Every structure is written in C-alpha cells, then in structure tokens.
Amino acid sequence: MAPVNPVRVTERAQKLATDILRPGDIAVDGTAGKGRDTACLAQAVGSSGHVHAFDIQAEAVASTRNLLEVAGLLDRVSVHLRSHAELAEVLTPAQQGKVGVALFNLGYLPGGNPDIITRPDSTQAALEAAFDALRPGGRLICVAYTGHPGGSEESDVVLKFAEAHAAAGRHVEKIGYYPTPGKPWILVVDKPTA
C-alpha cells in the first residue's frame, strides 16, 4: 500500500467518517482544532444529529465556533473547552453507546503553539472512552502524526490500542502506517454490529 499523502490525510479521515455517519447520529471530534473536522461531522449528522467537539485551547474553541457559525452549523454542535479524555463525562446517558463516529486528529493546533500537543495518556483514555461510546457499526478514526516532539510516543499508544482491538477480533485498519518517523497515519477501528 502506498504511503498516505500528508496533505490529504485529513480529507481521507473525513471520508472515512462520512461513509459511516447517518442523519440523526451523534459524533465526536476529539480534537476540534480549526473546526474543519467538526464542520464535516456536523454536516454529515444533519439537523437531527449532534456533534461534541473537544479542545484544550481557547483559541481552537473560538476558531471552531466561528467556522460553525459562518457555516450555519453551530446549533447542532457542542464545543467543549475540555480534554478529549473527558468525553465520557460530557456525553449524556442517552448518547452513550449511540456515537456513530469518533474522530481524532492528534498533534498540535495548525498555526498555534507547537508546544501544546495532545499527550499519550489523555489520548489513550480518550480512545478507550470513544470506542466504548460507539454504537454497533460505529467507527473510531484517529490520525496520528509522528513528526513533532512527542508524536512518536503518542503514535505508539495509538498502535497499541489498534493491536488490542485487532487481537479482540475487531476490524482494524492502519492506513499509511510505516515505522518511518515523520509520516502521519490513520487508524480505523469499527465496532461490531453484533
């Protein structure tokens, strides 16, 4: 398989999300950033669905809200100034087990402070909580970057998460994964329907 083009890795992740989402679904953007993934998810779930977007930076939350407002999508999104590791605390009991897609785009805010990054410990907790919250047939998508300080360690956590789910017999795809530092890759884990 050819390496994933870094310019297109986020578009590929969004397509993997929209292939699964249906109108009325709940979705999670674990790393809101500039809001592009959040807006994509919000369009896919439609006016009857809802998206929870998380980011620890006020700048990212403001950017995401602004993009959603301009796009007319703010009414179907809750933007949380919180760690993605806290997603289980944010989802209502009615939303637990009903999430169609959980999408993570790890690393740091593009154009922001590169010292503020997602961390292995919070990412591991977030991935576990997100998978638990998926509906049958739901999908977890995680874009891991290895080219910044801390990225390889976080990628290793994502890889261990993938291996554990593969060992449990779940459908796991590692798109563009090579043990080459600096290259982003995408993890896809589908929740069984039965």
Number of C-alpha atoms within 10 A of each C-alpha: 6 7 12 17 13 15 9 10 19 20 14 17 22 19 13 18 25 17 11 15 25 18 14 14 24 30 32 30 29 29 28 31 29 22 23 18 25 32 25 18 32 31 20 23 22 18 15 12 19 26 28 24 31 28 24 18 19 13 14 22 23 16 16 25 22 15 18 22 13 9 12 13 21 20 12 21 23 16 22 20 17 18 18 29 19 17 23 18 9 15 17 9 11 7 17 17 17 19 27 25 32 28 28 27 23 24 25 19 21 10 8 14 10 12 12 12 18 21 17 19 11 14 22 18 15 21 24 14 19 29 21 15 27 25 21 15 16 24 28 25 25 25 22 25 24 21 14 14 13 16 23 20 14 24 26 14 19 20 16 13 16 20 15 12 17 14 10 9 10 15 15 19 15 17 19 18 19 13 9 10 13 14 18 26 23 23 23 20 21 21 21 14 8 5
